[in-house]
Structures are given as structure tokens and as C-alpha cells.
Amino acid sequence: MEEAGTIENESSTGEEELEESLIDWKSLWKPLVLIVGLFLAFFWLPIDNSRFAGAVIESLALVKWYAREHVLLCLVPAFFIAGGIACFVSQAAVMRYLGPAANKVLAYGVASVSGSILAVCSCTILPLFAGIYQRGAGLGPATAFLYSGPAINVLAIILTARVLGAALGGARAVGAIIFSIVIGLLMHLFFRKEEQAKIEAAVHLPVPTVERPLWHNVVYFAVMVGILVFATWGKPAVEVGLWNTIYEAKWFITGLFAAALGVILVGWFKVKILKVALTGGAVLFFALIFPHEPLIGFAAGIIGFSVLLTTTRGETEEWYLSSWDLAKQIMPLLFAGVLVAGLLLGRPGEEGLIPAQWVSGLVGGNSFKANLFASVVGAFMYFATLTEVPILQGLLGAGMGKGPALALLLAGPALSLPNMLVIRSVMGTKKTVVFVCLVVVMATLSGLLFGRFFA
């Protein structure tokens, strides 16, 4: 009897273990919810609805435009610069000038000024931000740089003053500078325990070995930034003056910087001169054959540059791999974010799922609600460099208040849905939420204050 009872108990215990092993709800519910959600979404897909169909087309059109106008000219050079930071700038040097223990005036001054020089959009700044943050830059200076890059754009501020008025242009300039410093300081304050841990870890860093003089790195990065800045130089509203002269000569200037980069590759990175000459010849060939399609020549240059780095042993391979690692991390999130942003808000001048009249109707006057709505919409919408000015010109003509206009200018260029997705992958959900909330709240309050004095 005892043996039978023991066998029965063992049998029941085995059945319970089998039952537990077959149903693991922790690992089951996430894919189950995802599959059911996708099924229901496709089952009820409103393809017969004209607004939904139009929003899908706008979403794809925005991704196409983004791929044509920003990936080659903006993101790819930014990835190579960020990869260079990861390879050739020592962590100790980053900690010294931008680390949490660095002199505050120096750190935030360097972060805001270096960001403003680039004149890039909220997505192009991301590889550069990821590069300096992962090399040990303090959270405060890194987020100051992240905000200042797309927000303190000298060309955009001048265009804002010319098109939308001196008051709005001046308020944008002053607000963006103050924002970058205040947001950086607040981020450092909110996460000071983590920053203190980073300071303590920096004490144990080994002394960096200097493989080349500092001025070599300065010249190298200046040439790379020159290619990024002039390749993306936008057409000014007025076809006269210095900005237009630079625009007309942008590809010639970009070519000079590219030639300087070729000299640097031969002299400092030991790339064979024959390889560089063949690459330069191929780029020149495509530029002459397709003079009205500069992207073809630029794409040939990117391909040739990648071949040069990957076929030369040593630090050039490391440089390419570091750039590729950042591209793998950032690019999928960017394209996913652009797709969603296009689906909801459409391209500039077009509509997505959210009707444009809803937006224009909710940003009239100078109420707290109007300023908050303008800040939130601006934070999620994607603005390419300089496109926010003509968009705002149309909204102001439709009745948008001056306060909400400033709120959108301070939040929109610095943030976007693709931007948020990538920031989260770099510094985590909590820090991303705090950063976005700081931008939205400060933009809302600035717009509210500006609207009272300049209604």
C-alpha cells in the first residue's frame, strides 16, 4: 500500500511538473499579444477609408524623401564622424572636457557651441550624440549638445528673423541657447547619483596612449564636419547675398574638403595613394557625367570611402566597424519613427491621419493649452533643417498665435519621434522621458511668456 501511495504521489508530482513546463505565461503572453494585435490590426485595416489610404501614402512618401535627402548627405557623414570619435578620441579626453566632473563653463560652452556649428536636424545629431555619450561625456553636456545641434542653427535663426519677424527670430536664438544649458544642468541634477558613479569610474581609467598629435585629430574632424555642413547646405529663401553664394558653390566646397580628407587618409592613415586617386577619379567621373544629380557623385564617394577603409588594415577597419555599429543601432529606429510620424502628421504641407485644421485650430491665441499643444506636436513631428520656417509661416497665416509659434520652434527642430526612439536606445527610457518633458515644458512656458508681450 505504501509503495502504491508513493508511486501515485510521484505520478501526480510528475504531472504537475509537466503542466508547469508546458504553460510558461511569462514567456508566452508577449508574443501572443503581439500576434493577436497584428492579426486584429490587419483584420480591421481600413483600406477603403480615403484618409487612411492617403496617410499611408504620405508615410511612405516621407520615408522616400528622408532617404533621398538625408541619409546620404546627413546621416552617413555623421556616422563616420561618430565612428571616428569612438576610435580616435580617448575616453579620458572626453571625460576631461565634457565629463560630469569637467568645468561647467567649459563643458556646457563646448557642448552648445559645437552643436550649433553643425546646423543639422534632430536625426543627424544622434550618431554624434551617441558617440560622445558612449565615450564618457557627462549626461548634462551630452544632452546640451543633443539639443543645441538642431535647435541653435544659425541659418535657421536668420531665416526665422527674415521671414517671421525679428522678435520671433531673436526669441528663438535666446531661448535655444538658454534651453541647451538649462536642460543640460537639470539632467545632470536629476541623475547626479549616476553621474557621480561615472566620475568615480573615470578615476580608474588608464592613461591614454597618444598615437598622433592633437592637431591631427582637430584637422581630421574639421574636414569631416566641413563635408557634413556644406553637403547639407540648404537653399536660402532669397537668392542673393552670402548664403546664396555659398549654396551655389556648395558642391565645389564639399569637393575641396573631400580632397583634403583624401590627403589625410594617405598621410596619417597610411592608405595607398593609388586607391585614393582611383576613388577620387571615379567620383569626379560621375560628377561630370551627372552634373545635375550630385547625389550620384556623392554616393560614389561614400562607396569608395567605405572601400578604402575596409581594404586598409589597422585603425581604418576599426573606424569603419565603429561607424557600422552605430548605423545598425540607429537606422532601423529612425526609419520606423519616420514612418509613424508620416502616418500621423504627413509631410510638410500635406496631411496624415491627423487633419491639419485640427492642428491650426488648436494653436490659435496664446492660451496654455495652445502652447502646450504646439510643443507636443512639434516634439513628435519631424522637421528637416529649415523646413520649420515655411510651415510656421503658413500656420501663422491660418491664425496661429505668436506664443505657440515660438513653442513649436523651440521644441520641434530639437525633437521628433524618430529622435526619441534612438535617444531611448542610447540612454534609456527614464532619461529620455525626462529630456523630452523638459523640452516640452520649457517650450510651453516660453511660448506663453512670449505671447503675452508680443501678441
N, C-alpha and C positions, 0 to 999 in steps of 0.2 A: 504493500500500500504506500509506504513511504517512497519507494522508488518510483511508483506511478505518479505520486504527487510531485516528486522532483522533476520528472520528465514533463509533466503538464505545465509546471511553473516555468521551466526552461523554454518550452514551446511558446507560452504566452509572452515571455520576455523577448524571444526572438522575433515574434510577430510585431511587438511594439517597436523594436529597433528598426525592423524592415519598414514599418509605417512611417517612422520619423525620417528615415533616409529617403523615402520616396517623395515626401512633401516638405520641401525647404522653402518656406514662404519668403524668407529674406532675399533669396536669390531668384525667386520666381516672379514676384509682383512687379518689379521694374520692367523687365522685357514684356510681361503680359500687358501692363498698362500701355506701353509704347505700341505694341502690335494692335491692341484694340483701338487705341486712339487714332492710329493711322488708318485702320480699316474704316472707322466711322467718318473720319475726315474725307476719305476718298469716296465713301458711300454717299455722303450728302454733299459732295462737291458741287457748288452752284455754277456750273459751267454755262448755263443758259442765261445767267444774270449778266447784263451788259457791263455793269460797273466792276464786277469781279473779273470778267474777261479782260476789261481794259486795264485793271490793276495788275493782272498777271503780265500783260504785255509791257506795262510800264516798269515792272520789276525786272524783267529780262532786258529791257532797253537800258535801264540804269546800269545793270551789270555789264552790258556790252560797252556802254560809254565809259564806265570805270576802267574796264580792261584796256580800251583803246587809248584813253587819255592819261591814265595814272599809273598803271602797273609798270610799263617800261620806263617812262620818263621819271616817275617819282619813287615808286617802291623799290625797284631793282637797285638803283644807285644807293638808296637808303639802306638796303640790306647789306651791300658791300661795305658801306661806311660803318655800320654796326658790327659787321664781322671783323673789320679792321680794329675797331675799339676792343673787341673781345680778345684779339690776338696780340696787338702791338701796344696797347695801353695797359700798364701794370695795375693790378688791383690796389697796390699801395699808393700809386699816384692818384687814382680816382678817389680813394679814401682821404687823401691829403687835401684835395681841393673841393670835393663835393661830398665827402663823408659826413656822417652825423656829428663828428667832433670837429669838423673844419670851422674856420672863422665864418660866422654867419654872414657878414657883409660880403666877404669874398665868395662864399658858396652860392648865395642867392643872386649875387651880381653876375657871376659867371653863368649860372643856370638861365636867368632871364635874358641876358644879352645874347648868349649863344643860341638860345631858342628863337629869339626874334630875328636873327640874321638869316635863318633858313627860309622863311616865308613858305611854309609847307602847310598841307591840310592836316586834319585830325587823324588821318590814317598813315600818312607818310612819316609823321613824327614817331610812330610806335616802335619801329625797329631801333631807332636811335635811343629812345627811352629805355627799351628793354636792354640794350647794350650797356648803357652806363649804370642802370639799376642792378643788373646781374654782376657787374664788376665791383660793386660795393658802394655806389653812391647812396647817400642818405635819402630817406623817404621824402624829406622836405625839399631839398634841392632837386631831386629827380622829378617830383610832381610839379615843382615850379617850372622846370624845363618842359615837362609834358604839356602844361597849359600855355606857356609863353610861345612855343613854336608856332602853332596855328593862330593864336589869338593876337599876339603883338606883331602883326605883319605890317611892315612899313608901307608897302604898296597898297594894301587894303585900307589902311587908315587914311592915306592920302586920297584914295578913290572915294572913301566914305565922306570925307570932308567936302570934296568937289561935288559929288552927286547928291548927297543927303543933307549937306549943310555943315558949316564949321563947328557948330555946337555939338552935333552928334558925333562928328569925327574926333573932336577933342575929347569928348567924354569917353569915347571908345578907347582912345590911346591911354588916357589917365587910368580908366577903370581896369584895362587889361594888365597894365604894369602893377597896379596895386593888388589885383586879384592873384597874379602869379606869386607874389611874395607872401601875401596873407594866407593863401591856400597852402603853400608850402610850409609855413610856420605852424599852421593849425594841424596839418597832417603829422608833422614831427611831434607836436604836443600830444595829440590823441594816441599816438603809438610810440611814446617815448620809451616804454619798457623794452620793446623790440629793438629800438634804435640804440639803447644802452647796451644790449646784448651784442649788437653789431660792433659797437666801439670796443668792447672787451675782446671780441674775436679778432679784431684788427691788430691788437697788440701782439698776437702770436704769428702774424704774417711774416714770412721770410723776406729778407731784404731783396728787392727786385734786381735782377741782372740786366744791365743796360746793354742791349745789342747794337743800338745805333744812337747817335746824338739826338737830343730833344728836338732840335730844329728840323731834323729829317722828318720826324713824325708830324710836326706842325705844318711843314710844306706839303707832305703827303695828304693829310686830312684837308688842308685848304684847297688843294687841287680837286679832291673828290667832292667837297662841298660846292666848289665852283661849277662842276659839271651838273650837280643836282639843281642848283639855283638857276642857272641860265638855261638848262634844258626845259625847265618848267616855267620860264618867264612868260607871264600871261600878256595878252594884247591889251593895251590901255584903252580907256574909253575915248580919249582924244588922240588923234593920230598926228600929234605934233609934240615937240619937247624931248627931253632927255629920255623918259621912259619908253617912248615910241622908237627913238633911235636905237636904244638897246634891244628892244624887241625885234626890230628889223635885222639886227646883226647877231641875234641870239645864237644861231647855229654856227656862225663863224667863231664866236667867242667860246662856245662849247667845244668846238674842234680844237681850239688852241689849248684849252685845259686838258682835253684828251691826249693831245700830242705831248704835253708836259707829263701826263701820267705814264705815257709810253717811255719817256726818258727815265722816269723814276723806276719803272719796272726793270729797265736794263741796268741802271747804275746801282740801285740799292737792293733789288730783289733777285738779281742775277738771272733774269730771264734773257734768253738768247736774242740778240738784236735781229736776227733773221726772222724769228717768229713775230716779233713786234712789227717789223717792217711789212711782212705779209698781211698781218691783221689790219694795219693802217691802210695798206693799199686796197684791201677788199672793202673797207668802209668808204674810202674815197671813191671807189668804183661805183658802189651803189648810190652814193650821194650825187654823183654826176649823172648817172643813168636815170635816177628818180628824184630830180630836184624839187618837185612839188610834193613828195612823200617823204619827209625827213625821218619818219618813224622807221622806214625800211633801213636806212643807213644806221640809225641809232640801234636798231635790233641787231644788225650785223656786228656792230661794235660790242654789244653785250655778249653775243655768242662768242666772238673772237676773244674777248677779255676772259670769259669763263674757260675757254680752251687754253689760254696762256697760263692761267692759274693752276689748272688741273694737270697740265703736262710738264710743269716745272716742280721738281721735288723740293721738299722743305717747307718753309713757312708760308709759301703761296698756297700750297694744298690745305694747310691748316686754316688760312684765311678764307678760302672758298667753302670749306666744310662748316666753319662757324657761320658764315652767311647763309648757307643752305639750311642749317639747323633752325635759324630764326625764321627763314621763309616757310619751312614746314609747319612751324608753330603758329605763325601769324596769318598766312594767306587763306587757309580754309575758313577761319573765323571771319576774316574781312569780307570774303565773298558771300558767306551766309548772312552776315549783317547787312550788306548792301542789298541783297535780295529781299530781306524782310522790310528794310527801310523803303525800298521802291514799291513794294506791295502796299504798304500802309499809306505812304505820303507821295509816291510818284516821283518823277523827275522834276527839276526846277521848271516851272511854267506848266506842268501837267498834273493830273490828279491820280491818286491811288484809291484805296478803299475809303479813306477819309476825305470827304468833299472839301474843296478849297474854300467854299463860302463859309463852312463851319469855322475854319481857322481864322479867316478875315473877320468874321462876325464876333469872335470871342476875344479879339485883341484890340477892339476899339476902346477909346477913352484911356484912363490911367488908373483903373482900379487895381487892387491887389490881385484879384482873380485874373485880370487881363495880363498883368506882368508875370504871374506865375505860369499861366498857360503858355505865354510866349517863350519863357525859359525852358519849360518842359518839352515843348515841340521842337525848339531849337536844339536841345540836348540830344534828341533822338534822331533828328533829320540829318542827312549827310549833305554838307556843303563843300564843294570843291573850292580851292583858293579863288577868291574874288567874286564868286557867284552869289554870295550873300547880299551884295550891294544892289544889283538889279532886282533881285527877289524882293528885298525890302522896299525898293523904290515903288514896285507895283503894289505892295501891301499898304504902304503909306498913302498911295493914291486911292486905295479902296477904303480908307478910313482908319487905318491902324494908328494908335497913339504913339507919341514920341517916346514915352517911357517903355512900353512893350518893345518898341523897335530897338532901343538900347539893350534891353534884357536879352533879346534874341541875338544881337551882335556879340554880347559877352559870353553867352552860353553856346550858341550854335557852332561857330567855327572851331571851338576847342573840343567839342564833344560830338559824338554820333553813336548810333547803335553798334556799328562795326568796331568803333573805337573802344566802347565799353567791354565788348566781348574779349578783345585782345588784352586790355588792361587787367581784366579778371584773371586771365591765364598767366599773367606775369606776376601780379602782386596779391592775388586772392580776392575772394568775394567781399569780405568785410572792408578792406581798404578801398576797393573800387566803389562800393556803395557810399562810403564817407566822402570820397573825392567828388563823385557825381552830385551828391546832395549839397556839398559846399558850393560848387559852381552854380547850381540851380538857385539856391537860397540867396547867395550874394548877387547874382544877376537880377533876381526878382526885386530885392531891396534897392539895388542901384537904379533899376528902371523906375521904381516907384518914386524915389527921390528926384531923379532927373525929370520925370514927367510933371512934378509939381512946380518946378521952376521954369521949364521950357515947354509948357503945354501949347 
